[in-house]
Amino acid sequence: MANANLPEVIATDAAQTEAVIDAGAAKHVGPELWGLEPYQIVSVAMLVLLLIAFGFGKVHKTIAGGLDNKIAAIKEQLEEAKQLRAEAEALRKEYADKIAGAEKDAEAMLENAQHEADAILEKAEADSKAMVERRKRMAEDKIAAAEREAVEDVRNRAVAAATGASRKLIAEKHDAEADKALADKVIAGI
């Protein structure tokens, strides 16, 4: 018997379903947010996203430009530091050569004094001992004075060069943050 009623039940269910669908179609209300339809909400959201994208694009370009300028300034400072180092090395080499030249001159002066002393010994042995000692001491004093003067001159010039270079580097925007950033950049470059 259940099978005999099946076509009637299906027909009744179909009729009820159509009635519910027809009734629901009349009462159906579309989704809204603040009185806007879904396509309007999507349009407003896209407009907001585009405004944000353009705003951050300009900010990004400004930040990137500032960073590029900072990088260029740091590279310029590094090149200047390399140049100053090369100049200091050349100056150090020049003064080392001068010191070596002063030592050679001192040796030459000592040899000349020795030859003079020998000649005086041959000429007059009695007076020569006192005179040789006196001339020898004078030559050594001159040599010592010349060495002291050369060393002092080298020290003074090296100090002046180092002080000038340091003063120039420190004067050019080198605070603690700049030094830290520069040190980090150099370490990262190594």
C-alpha positions, 0 to 999 in steps of 0.5 A: 500500500505504501507503493500505491500512495507514492505517486500521490505523495510525490505529486503533493510534495512537488506542489508544496515545493512549488508553492513554497518557492513561489511564496519565497520569491515574493518575500526574498530580500537581497543582502545589503550593507549600509544601504548598499547593494553587493556590487556597490560594496565591491566597487567601494572596496576596490576604490579604497584598495586603489587609494591605499595602493597609490598612497603607499606607492608614493610613500615607497618611492619617497622612502626608496629615494631617501635610502638611495640618497643615503647609500650614495652619501655613504659610498662617497664617504667610503671613497673619500676615506679610501682616498685619505687612507691612500694619502696617509700611506703615501705620507707615511712612506715618504717620511719613512724614506726621509728617516732612512735618508737621515740615517744614511746621512748620519752614517756618512757624517760619522764616516767623514768624522772618522776620516778626519780623525784618522788624518789628524792622528797621522799629522799630530798625535799629541794634540790629536787625541783631545781634538778627535774626541771633541770632534767625534762628540760634536759629530755624534751630537749633530747626528743625534740632533739631526735624528731627533729633529727628523723624527720630531718633524715626522711625528708632527706632520703625521699628527697634523695629517691624522688630526686634520683627517679625523677632524674632517671625517668627524665634522661630516655628520658622524654621530653614533648612529651614523658610525654604527650604520657605517660599521654595520654596512662595512661588516656586511660588505666583508 
